[in-house]
Amino acid sequence: MNPKYLISQFFVVFALFFHTGYSRTITGIVSQIGGGNIAGASVTAKEVSSVFTLTDTEGNFIIDLPEEVKHLIFTYSHMETQEIEMGNQTKFDVVLIPSNFPKFRIGFGLSLGGAKTTVSSPENATNDTAVEVKLTPFSLHADFSYNFNKIFNLQSILEADFNALKYTNEATGASETGILKRMIFSVMFNYNQRFNHTARSSVFLGIGPQFQNFSVFNISTVGFRLQTGISLNNYGFNTKIYFAVDVANGKINGLQDVEGYQFSYVSSRLGIVFNF
């Protein structure tokens, strides 16, 4: 074989060795949101794209990197590409999220809180009276959500609300107890802010109209709800812990003693929703 050719090949290999000389080894695991490691995910050096590896059947990877590599890129089919800056770290647990979140979700939940209702006489009444009653609301509800994207979603809530009440007549000292039933249909527009790239958790803020029916007072009215809370994603399910304030008012119809009286309702509550 031509000696000059051998010498030239030696210098080529020698140059490549110094260009891609490995300075450190990086290890880690690639998994998907909600649990489950990913086999066959690609791990690529951003600065030297020819340096890459794939995760094994357990989602583990090991890659030797040249000195000039500062970033790793993780990719997998139907998952969002994730890029990380390594710094001095040598081990990474990387969580990939789906490139498309589920558009529709259905859920069930419950809430408990405190409320206040006020019944006041009409403006043209000869006697100006107002009665305030404190309530303890407990509700069960079904939720239907449509996700426009990872930030905004539309949520409709069908809710049965049971308000335990206790009223004491100041004049006679007599106490009365009962249940104020409220049926609610809410349409909420929510804004979601993720804590991190994996979206395992986020905070949300929402507001929307409520169509409400109070059985005792024969009132159907439109109020509104303001809510905020934390959303947690685990194993394909979504759990929301929320705080909400409901406001409604209207005019009483069909009750002889208080016909035409003004009615207002304000409640605050803590609740939880399980979405599937």
KADAQUI-V747239 format. One record per backbone hydrogen bond with DSSP energy under -1.0 kcal/mol. CO is the residue of the C=O (numbers start at 1). NH is the residue of the N-H. If there is no record, write none. Layout:
<<CO/NH> <CO/NH>>
This chain:
<<2/6> <3/7> <4/8> <5/9> <6/10> <7/11> <8/12> <9/13> <10/14> <11/15> <12/16> <13/17> <14/18> <15/19> <16/20> <24/65> <26/63> <27/92> <28/61> <29/94> <30/38> <31/96> <32/35> <36/32> <41/55> <42/75> <43/53> <44/73> <48/51> <51/45> <53/43> <55/40> <56/59> <59/30> <60/56> <61/28> <63/26> <65/23> <65/24> <66/69> <70/86> <71/46> <72/84> <73/44> <74/82> <75/42> <76/79> <78/99> <82/74> <84/72> <86/89> <90/27> <92/29> <94/31> <96/33> <97/80> <103/147> <105/145> <106/276> <107/143> <108/274> <109/141> <110/272> <111/139> <112/270> <114/268> <115/135> <116/266> <117/133> <118/264> <119/131> <120/262> <122/125> <127/129> <129/121> <131/119> <133/117> <134/166> <135/115> <136/164> <137/113> <138/162> <139/111> <140/160> <141/109> <142/158> <143/107> <144/156> <145/105> <146/154> <151/192> <152/148> <152/149> <153/190> <154/146> <155/188> <156/144> <157/186> <158/142> <159/184> <160/140> <161/182> <162/138> <163/180> <164/136> <165/178> <167/176> <169/173> <174/169> <176/167> <178/165> <180/163> <181/215> <182/161> <183/213> <184/159> <185/211> <186/157> <188/155> <189/207> <190/153> <191/205> <193/203> <196/199> <200/233> <201/195> <202/231> <203/193> <204/229> <205/191> <206/227> <207/189> <208/225> <209/187> <210/223> <211/185> <212/221> <213/183> <214/219> <217/253> <219/214> <221/212> <223/210> <224/247> <225/208> <226/245> <227/206> <228/243> <229/204> <230/241> <231/202> <232/239> <234/237> <237/234> <238/275> <239/232> <240/273> <241/230> <242/271> <243/228> <244/269> <245/226> <246/267> <247/224> <248/265> <250/263> <252/260> <258/261> <261/252> <262/120> <263/250> <264/118> <265/248> <266/116> <267/246> <268/114> <269/244> <270/112> <271/242> <272/110> <273/240> <274/108> <275/238>>
